[in-house]
Amino acid sequence: MQTKHFFSDPNHLVLTALNSLTLTNPSLALDRQNKIIFRRPDAPRRANKVSIVTGGGSGHEPAFAGFVGQGLCDASVAGTIFASPSAEQIRRAVIDRVPTDNGVLILPMNYTGDVLNFGMATEKSRVAGIKTEFFAINDDVGVGRSKGGKVGRRGIGGGVLILKMVGALAEAGGSLEDVYALAQLANANLVSLGSSLEHVHVPGRGVPEDTIPHGEVEVGMGIHNEPGSHRVKFDLVELVQGMLLQLLDHNDPDRCYVTRKPEDEFVLLINNLGGVSPLELAGITDEVYRQLKRDYQVNMVRVIQGTFLTSLNGLGFSISLMKLVDPGVGVKATMLELLDAPAEAVGWSAPINTSTWEKNLNADPVDLKNSNLAEDIHSNLQLDPTILKKVLGAGLQRVINAEPEVTRYDTIVGDGDCGIGLKRGAEAIQNLLNANPPLTNDIVSTVAQIVTVVENVMDGTSGAIYAIFLNALAHGLQAQNPSSPTAITTEVWAKALKSSFAALGKYTPAKPGDRTLIDALAPFVDSLLETGDVRVAAAAAQQGTESTKAMKASLGRSVYVGGEGEWIGKIPDPGAFGLSEFLTGLAEGL
């Protein structure tokens, strides 16, 4: 494993790498604080264009920031190495760094952190009144359906083909509906698989204990050092044979995502994971192409080879095959024409146009605006802050009091931090309720302020889930905004909660019965909508929490915790219990 690096500080490395893009493509600008690369407002741009926003953890260069430019994406948001950017970074990109008049398509890769944080930003932009769609690219067949479960396929190298075509369609004037549909269609006709001879070393970190023995190769390795499906003795010809079988075997129900007929046309992409020499990558492309022609008779109308989405200096490559299909009514170009369309992004093969260099856009700094969602959104839905403080305060206090019990439960079935996280969030919201100046009667603005608090003080998966739900709640309330000041009713709350619960389902696979906080939230929302009685709904949440005692976890850390025989039937899900305590407190505060 190569552990020598020119940089020892990974954070400094990420910032300098992002800044370099403004040097190699003068049509770009950098929001350094939020690690956003975006197309400059004074750069050439088609009028009334849908904006495409992507991003993810650093370490995958040239993805994702390298795909920002005319004809491709409008902005990319970077996290630290192999870690998702925060929802606040992404919100800044969507709301403040790209045009929004004709909508925004958000296109990350399908990883839990990216889905939650980009999803949270999606809901934030909708609250801000921006027409927004979200799709998580998922093309990897390395883990298969059974292992992938509810999470689904990971997003790897083939995703750059989707970004390229969607970007070209947006540049050609495609509507938000058209670019969103194209992303889904292309993804449904795309398969990818990677293999590597070794794990990678992240600058500034210790050396991983797990290494791949000499003479072996790991098939299906992820782009963050995740394990693949299996290891085999290394022989390039046999390796390619096995990879193509996983990609194209119609008889494998676990991995058959794309079927083919003799007349079908395909695009082949060979992607360097970062550490393969151009000479060897070319030899790999030749071997893959010959086997596809000889053994599968695949008609490849384009063969694309290069470094597009890496795993730092990963000593491996990925194969992607995309079947070309009719994009459908409303799209006046074929998938191939969109793929071939010019793009002015350093991560793609097309060069930067001379006219862009001549404009010398870097001479003038970009004025960075910064919006504040909690201050910018308003409604006519009214709630007396005194009543809110009494009712919400009762729920928050009950959460704080329940912390020892939640922590005890989570120590047994989780990692022990659930109770502390809930208490920290509850105390921070209490501080907001007691702040000076006091909250206004505008409940949507108040919910937006609570969202900001939750995002700043609650971390981890549960914090992201609560933030997404509350963002969607603000949107659900705003969708019912009356024309004049009106006291909010239980019916309005119930409808907004139902819509926010539906929105949450877009970003987490958790369903009732999975032993998560959803088992308390779902019955509360359904009961409130049906009965209009908070006390009845809170009791339903308690029953849902009680039912988790008998459930086997299918999501979260509890999946990996042993000793189920000791706690099944005895210990409820900690997240569901904490939420149920809050909802019971709300009912008591009425």
C-alpha positions in Angstrom: 0.0 0.0 0.0 1.3 3.4 -1.0 1.4 5.5 2.2 3.6 8.4 1.0 1.9 11.7 0.2 2.9 15.3 -0.7 0.2 16.6 1.7 -0.2 15.6 5.4 -3.2 17.8 6.1 -6.2 16.4 4.2 -8.4 19.5 4.8 -5.8 21.8 3.3 -5.3 19.4 0.4 -9.1 19.4 -0.4 -9.2 23.2 -0.4 -6.1 23.7 -2.6 -7.4 21.0 -5.1 -10.7 22.8 -5.4 -9.1 26.2 -5.9 -7.0 24.7 -8.7 -10.1 24.2 -10.7 -10.6 28.0 -10.9 -7.1 28.2 -12.3 -7.6 25.5 -15.0 -11.1 26.6 -15.9 -11.6 30.4 -15.6 -15.4 30.1 -15.9 -15.5 28.6 -12.4 -15.5 30.1 -8.9 -15.0 28.7 -5.5 -17.0 29.3 -2.3 -14.1 28.3 0.0 -16.0 28.3 3.2 -18.6 25.8 1.9 -16.3 24.0 -0.5 -18.5 24.7 -3.5 -17.2 24.9 -7.1 -19.8 26.7 -9.2 -20.1 28.3 -12.6 -19.5 32.0 -12.4 -22.6 34.3 -12.8 -20.7 36.3 -15.5 -19.7 33.1 -17.4 -21.5 32.2 -20.7 -24.8 30.6 -19.8 -28.0 29.6 -21.6 -31.0 31.6 -20.4 -33.7 29.8 -18.5 -31.6 26.7 -17.9 -32.3 24.0 -15.3 -29.3 23.9 -12.8 -27.6 20.6 -12.1 -26.0 20.2 -8.7 -23.8 17.2 -7.7 -21.1 16.5 -5.2 -19.9 14.1 -2.6 -16.8 13.3 -0.6 -13.4 14.4 -1.8 -10.9 11.8 -3.0 -12.8 10.9 -6.2 -11.2 13.5 -8.4 -11.9 14.7 -11.1 -15.4 13.8 -9.8 -17.3 15.7 -8.8 -16.1 19.3 -9.0 -14.2 18.5 -12.2 -17.6 18.0 -13.9 -18.7 21.6 -13.3 -18.8 23.8 -16.5 -20.8 24.7 -19.5 -22.6 21.7 -20.9 -22.2 19.6 -17.7 -23.0 20.6 -14.0 -23.6 24.0 -12.5 -22.2 23.3 -9.1 -20.5 20.7 -7.0 -20.2 20.4 -3.2 -17.3 18.7 -1.6 -17.0 17.0 1.7 -13.8 15.9 3.4 -12.0 12.8 2.0 -14.6 10.0 1.6 -17.2 11.9 3.7 -20.4 13.6 2.5 -20.7 17.4 2.5 -23.1 18.8 5.1 -26.6 19.7 4.3 -25.8 23.4 4.9 -23.0 23.3 2.3 -25.4 21.8 -0.2 -28.2 24.2 0.7 -25.8 27.1 -0.1 -25.0 25.6 -3.5 -28.6 25.1 -4.4 -30.1 28.3 -3.1 -27.3 30.8 -3.4 -24.8 29.6 -6.0 -26.8 28.5 -9.1 -29.8 29.9 -11.0 -33.1 28.5 -9.7 -35.8 30.1 -11.8 -36.3 26.9 -13.9 -35.6 24.4 -11.1 -32.7 22.4 -9.8 -31.8 18.7 -10.2 -29.7 17.3 -7.4 -27.6 14.3 -8.4 -25.3 12.7 -5.8 -24.2 9.1 -5.6 -26.2 6.5 -3.6 -24.4 6.5 -0.2 -26.2 7.0 3.1 -24.5 10.2 4.1 -24.9 11.7 0.7 -28.5 10.7 0.4 -29.4 12.1 3.8 -27.5 15.4 3.4 -28.4 16.1 -0.3 -31.9 15.0 0.6 -32.1 17.5 3.4 -30.9 20.2 1.1 -33.6 19.2 -1.4 -36.3 19.7 1.2 -34.7 23.0 2.2 -34.8 24.3 -1.4 -38.4 23.3 -1.7 -39.2 25.2 1.5 -37.5 28.2 -0.1 -39.9 27.9 -3.1 -37.5 26.3 -5.5 -38.7 23.6 -7.8 -36.3 20.8 -7.0 -35.8 17.1 -7.9 -33.5 14.6 -6.3 -32.0 11.4 -7.6 -29.2 9.3 -6.2 -27.1 7.6 -8.9 -26.7 3.8 -8.3 -25.0 1.7 -10.9 -22.7 -0.8 -9.0 -23.5 -4.5 -9.3 -20.6 -5.5 -6.9 -22.7 -6.2 -3.9 -25.9 -7.5 -5.6 -29.5 -7.1 -4.6 -29.5 -9.5 -1.6 -26.5 -7.8 0.1 -27.5 -4.3 -1.0 -31.0 -4.8 0.6 -33.0 -1.6 1.1 -30.0 0.6 0.6 -29.6 -0.5 -3.1 -26.7 -0.2 -5.4 -23.8 2.1 -4.7 -22.9 4.8 -7.1 -19.5 4.4 -8.9 -17.8 5.2 -12.2 -20.8 4.8 -14.6 -22.5 7.7 -12.9 -20.4 10.2 -14.8 -22.2 9.2 -18.0 -25.5 10.2 -16.3 -24.0 13.5 -15.2 -22.8 14.1 -18.8 -26.0 13.4 -20.5 -28.2 15.3 -18.0 -25.9 18.3 -18.2 -26.1 18.3 -22.0 -29.9 18.1 -21.9 -30.1 21.0 -19.5 -27.7 23.0 -21.6 -30.0 22.3 -24.6 -33.0 23.7 -22.8 -34.5 20.5 -21.4 -37.1 21.0 -18.6 -36.6 19.9 -15.0 -39.0 17.0 -15.7 -37.0 16.0 -18.7 -33.6 16.0 -17.0 -35.0 14.2 -14.0 -36.6 11.5 -16.1 -33.4 11.1 -18.2 -31.3 10.5 -15.0 -33.7 7.7 -13.9 -33.9 6.2 -17.4 -30.1 6.2 -17.9 -29.5 4.7 -14.4 -32.0 1.9 -15.2 -29.9 1.0 -18.2 -26.5 1.2 -16.5 -24.3 -1.3 -14.8 -20.8 -0.9 -13.3 -18.3 -3.0 -11.4 -14.8 -2.2 -10.0 -11.8 -4.3 -8.9 -8.6 -3.3 -7.1 -5.3 -4.9 -6.2 -5.1 -2.9 -2.9 -6.9 -0.6 -0.5 -5.9 3.1 -0.5 -4.3 5.2 2.2 -5.9 8.5 3.1 -3.4 11.3 3.8 -3.2 12.1 7.5 -4.6 8.8 8.7 -3.1 5.6 10.0 -2.4 2.6 7.8 -5.5 0.3 7.5 -5.0 -3.1 9.0 -6.7 -4.9 6.1 -4.6 -5.3 3.0 -5.1 -7.5 -0.1 -2.5 -10.2 -0.3 0.0 -10.1 -3.1 -1.3 -12.0 -6.1 -5.0 -11.5 -5.3 -7.6 -8.9 -6.4 -10.8 -7.8 -4.8 -13.8 -7.8 -7.1 -16.5 -5.2 -6.3 -14.4 -3.0 -4.1 -16.2 0.3 -3.4 -14.7 3.7 -3.9 -14.3 4.3 -0.2 -12.2 1.2 0.6 -15.4 -0.8 1.2 -15.0 -4.5 0.7 -16.2 -6.1 -2.5 -18.0 -9.3 -3.2 -15.0 -11.6 -3.2 -11.3 -12.0 -3.8 -9.7 -14.1 -6.4 -6.2 -15.0 -7.6 -5.1 -12.3 -9.9 -5.0 -13.0 -13.7 -6.2 -10.1 -15.9 -8.0 -12.3 -18.5 -9.8 -14.3 -15.8 -10.6 -11.2 -13.8 -12.2 -9.5 -16.8 -14.1 -12.7 -17.5 -15.5 -12.8 -14.0 -16.4 -9.1 -14.0 -18.2 -9.3 -17.3 -20.2 -12.3 -16.0 -21.4 -10.3 -13.0 -22.3 -7.4 -15.3 -24.1 -9.3 -18.0 -25.3 -12.7 -16.8 -29.1 -12.7 -17.5 -29.4 -15.8 -15.4 -28.2 -14.1 -12.2 -31.3 -12.7 -10.4 -29.1 -11.0 -7.8 -27.2 -8.8 -10.4 -29.1 -8.8 -13.6 -30.1 -5.1 -14.0 -29.8 -4.7 -17.8 -30.9 -7.1 -20.5 -29.7 -7.0 -24.1 -30.7 -7.9 -27.6 -28.4 -8.2 -30.6 -29.6 -4.9 -32.0 -28.9 -3.0 -28.7 -26.2 -0.4 -28.7 -24.0 0.2 -25.7 -21.4 2.7 -24.4 -18.4 1.2 -22.7 -16.6 3.2 -20.0 -13.3 2.1 -18.5 -12.5 4.2 -15.5 -9.2 4.5 -13.6 -9.6 4.3 -9.8 -6.6 6.6 -9.6 -3.4 4.5 -9.4 -3.3 2.6 -12.7 -0.9 3.8 -15.3 -2.3 5.0 -18.6 -0.4 2.2 -20.3 -2.0 -0.5 -18.2 -5.4 1.1 -18.4 -5.2 1.0 -22.1 -4.3 -2.7 -22.0 -7.3 -3.3 -19.7 -9.6 -1.5 -22.1 -8.4 -3.7 -25.0 -9.0 -6.9 -23.0 -12.5 -5.8 -21.9 -13.4 -4.8 -25.4 -12.2 -8.0 -27.0 -14.0 -10.2 -24.5 -17.3 -8.2 -24.9 -17.1 -8.7 -28.6 -16.1 -12.3 -28.6 -18.1 -13.7 -25.7 -21.2 -11.4 -25.6 -21.4 -9.8 -29.0 -22.0 -6.4 -27.4 -22.3 -3.6 -30.0 -20.3 -0.8 -28.5 -20.8 2.5 -30.3 -18.6 4.4 -28.0 -15.6 3.4 -25.9 -14.5 5.9 -23.3 -11.3 5.4 -21.3 -9.8 7.6 -18.7 -9.8 8.8 -15.1 -13.3 10.1 -14.2 -14.2 8.9 -10.7 -11.3 7.7 -8.5 -10.6 6.3 -5.1 -7.6 8.5 -4.4 -4.7 6.5 -5.9 -6.7 3.2 -6.0 -4.8 0.5 -7.8 -7.9 -0.6 -9.8 -10.4 0.1 -12.4 -14.1 -0.1 -13.1 -16.1 -1.3 -16.1 -19.4 0.4 -17.0 -21.9 -0.5 -19.7 -24.8 1.7 -20.6 -27.5 0.6 -23.0 -28.7 3.4 -25.3 -32.5 3.8 -25.3 -35.0 6.3 -26.5 -35.1 9.2 -24.0 -38.8 9.7 -24.8 -41.1 12.5 -25.7 -39.9 15.9 -25.0 -36.2 15.2 -25.5 -35.1 16.2 -29.0 -31.7 14.5 -28.8 -30.6 10.9 -28.4 -28.6 9.7 -25.4 -25.6 9.4 -27.7 -25.9 12.9 -29.0 -26.1 14.1 -25.4 -23.0 12.1 -24.5 -21.1 13.6 -27.5 -22.2 17.2 -26.9 -19.4 19.6 -26.0 -18.7 20.2 -22.4 -16.4 22.7 -20.8 -15.3 20.8 -17.7 -11.8 19.7 -16.9 -13.0 16.3 -15.8 -14.5 15.5 -19.2 -12.4 15.0 -22.4 -13.5 18.2 -24.2 -11.1 21.1 -23.9 -12.0 24.6 -22.6 -12.9 26.9 -25.4 -10.6 29.7 -26.5 -13.3 32.3 -26.1 -13.6 31.4 -22.4 -9.9 32.0 -21.8 -10.1 35.3 -23.7 -12.8 36.7 -21.4 -10.3 36.5 -18.5 -13.2 36.1 -16.0 -10.9 35.6 -13.0 -10.0 39.2 -13.1 -13.2 40.2 -11.2 -14.1 38.5 -7.9 -17.5 36.9 -7.5 -19.9 38.4 -5.1 -21.1 35.6 -2.8 -24.6 36.1 -1.4 -25.6 34.2 1.7 -29.2 33.5 2.4 -30.7 32.7 5.8 -33.6 30.3 5.4 -35.0 30.9 8.8 -35.2 34.6 8.1 -36.2 34.4 4.5 -39.4 32.3 4.7 -42.7 33.6 6.2 -46.3 32.5 6.4 -49.7 33.5 7.6 -50.0 30.4 9.8 -50.2 31.7 13.3 -49.4 30.1 16.7 -49.0 32.0 20.0 -45.4 31.6 21.1 -46.6 31.2 24.7 -48.7 28.1 23.7 -45.8 26.8 21.6 -43.4 27.2 24.5 -45.7 25.4 26.9 -46.6 22.4 24.6 -43.2 22.0 22.9 -41.4 22.6 26.2 -43.3 19.7 27.8 -42.2 17.4 25.1 -38.6 18.6 25.2 -38.4 18.2 28.9 -39.7 14.7 28.7 -36.9 13.9 26.2 -34.3 15.4 28.6 -35.6 13.4 31.5 -35.6 10.2 29.4 -31.9 10.5 28.4 -30.6 7.9 31.0 -33.1 5.3 29.8 -32.5 6.0 26.1 -28.8 5.8 26.7 -29.1 2.5 28.6 -31.2 1.0 25.8 -28.7 2.3 23.1 -25.7 1.0 25.0 -27.2 -2.5 24.8 -28.4 -2.5 21.1 -26.4 0.4 19.6 -23.4 2.6 20.1 -24.7 4.4 23.2 -25.0 8.0 21.8 -28.7 8.2 21.0 -29.8 9.6 24.3 -27.1 12.2 24.5 -27.9 13.3 21.0 -31.6 13.7 21.7 -30.9 15.5 25.0 -28.5 17.9 23.3 -31.0 18.7 20.6 -33.9 19.2 23.1 -31.8 21.5 25.3 -30.8 23.6 22.3 -34.4 24.0 21.2 -35.4 25.0 24.8 -32.8 27.7 24.5 -34.4 28.9 21.3 -37.8 29.0 23.0 -36.4 31.1 25.8 -34.3 33.4 23.5 -34.6 37.2 23.5 -36.1 38.5 21.3 -38.9 36.0 21.6 -40.2 33.9 18.7 -42.9 35.4 16.5 -46.4 34.1 15.8 -45.3 32.8 12.3 -45.1 29.0 12.9 -43.3 28.3 9.6 -40.5 30.7 10.4 -40.3 29.1 13.9 -40.0 25.6 12.5 -37.3 26.9 10.2 -35.4 28.3 13.2 -35.8 24.9 15.0 -34.4 23.2 11.9 -31.3 25.3 12.1 -30.8 24.4 15.7 -31.2 20.7 15.0 -28.7 20.8 12.2 -26.1 22.6 14.2 -26.3 20.5 17.4 -27.6 17.0 16.4 -25.1 14.9 14.4 -25.2 11.3 13.1 -27.9 9.6 11.2 -30.7 10.4 13.6 -29.8 14.1 13.5 -30.0 14.1 9.7 -33.3 12.2 9.7 -34.9 14.7 12.2 -33.5 17.6 10.1 -34.9 16.2 6.8 -38.3 15.6 8.5 -38.5 19.1 10.0 -37.4 20.7 6.7 -40.2 18.8 4.9 -42.6 19.8 7.8 -41.8 23.5 7.1 -42.5 22.9 3.4 -45.7 21.0 4.2 -46.9 23.9 6.4 -46.0 26.5 3.8 -47.9 24.6 1.2 -51.1 25.3 3.2 -50.3 29.0 3.8 -53.6 31.0 3.9 -53.9 34.4 2.2 -54.3 36.2 5.6 -53.2 35.5 9.2 -54.9 32.4 10.4 -54.5 30.3 13.6 -53.0 26.9 12.8 -55.3 23.9 13.3 -54.6 20.3 14.2 -55.8 19.4 10.7 -53.1 21.6 9.1 -50.5 20.0 11.4 -51.7 16.5 10.5 -51.5 17.2 6.7 -48.1 18.8 7.0 -46.8 15.9 9.1 -48.1 13.4 6.6 -46.4 15.1 3.7 -43.1 15.4 5.6 -43.3 11.7 6.5 -43.7 10.9 2.8 -40.7 13.2 2.0 -38.6 11.4 4.6 -39.3 8.1 2.8 -37.3 9.4 -0.2 -34.1 9.4 1.7 -34.2 6.5 4.1 -35.4 2.9 3.3 -36.7 2.6 6.9 -40.3 1.4 7.2 -42.5 0.3 10.1 -41.2 -3.0 11.3 -37.6 -2.2 10.7 -37.0 -1.3 14.4 -36.3 2.4 14.0 -37.9 5.6 15.1 -40.2 5.2 12.2 -42.1 2.6 14.2 -43.1 5.5 16.6 -43.4 8.2 14.0 -45.6 6.4 11.5 -48.5 5.5 13.9 -48.4 9.0 15.4 -48.8 10.7 12.0 -51.5 8.3 10.7 -53.4 8.5 14.0 -53.3 12.3 14.1 -54.5 12.5 10.5 -57.4 10.1 11.2 -58.5 11.3 14.7 -57.2 14.8 15.0 -56.4 14.0 18.6 -52.8 14.5 19.8 -53.3 12.3 22.9 -54.6 9.4 20.8 -51.8 9.8 18.3 -49.2 9.9 21.1 -50.6 6.6 22.6 -50.3 5.1 19.1 -46.6 6.1 19.1 -46.2 4.4 22.4 -47.7 1.2 21.1 -45.5 1.4 18.1 -42.5 1.8 20.3 -43.5 -1.1 22.5 -43.8 -3.3 19.3 -40.1 -2.8 18.5 -39.1 -4.9 21.5 -40.0 -8.0 19.4 -38.5 -6.8 16.2 -35.2 -7.8 14.7 -33.3 -4.8 13.4 -32.8 -4.5 9.6 -31.2 -1.0 9.6 -28.6 0.8 11.6 -25.9 -0.4 14.0 -28.3 -2.8 15.8 -28.0 -5.0 12.7 -24.4 -5.8 13.6 -24.8 -6.0 17.4 -24.8 -9.6 18.7 -26.7 -11.0 21.7 -30.1 -10.6 20.3 -31.4 -13.4 22.5 -30.6 -11.3 25.5 -32.6 -8.2 24.5 -35.3 -9.3 21.9 -38.6 -8.9 23.6 -37.2 -6.6 26.3 -35.5 -3.6 24.8 -37.4 -1.1 22.5 -35.6 0.7 19.8 -33.9 3.6 21.5 -34.7 6.1 18.7 -38.4 5.1 18.7 -38.5 5.3 22.6 -37.0 8.8 22.6 -39.4 10.1 20.0 -42.3 8.5 21.8 -41.3 10.2 25.0 -41.3 13.6 23.2 -44.7 13.0 21.6 -46.2 11.9 25.0 -44.8 15.1 26.5 -46.5 17.1 23.7 -49.8 15.5 24.6 -49.3 16.2 28.3 -48.5 19.9 27.5 -51.8 20.6 25.8 
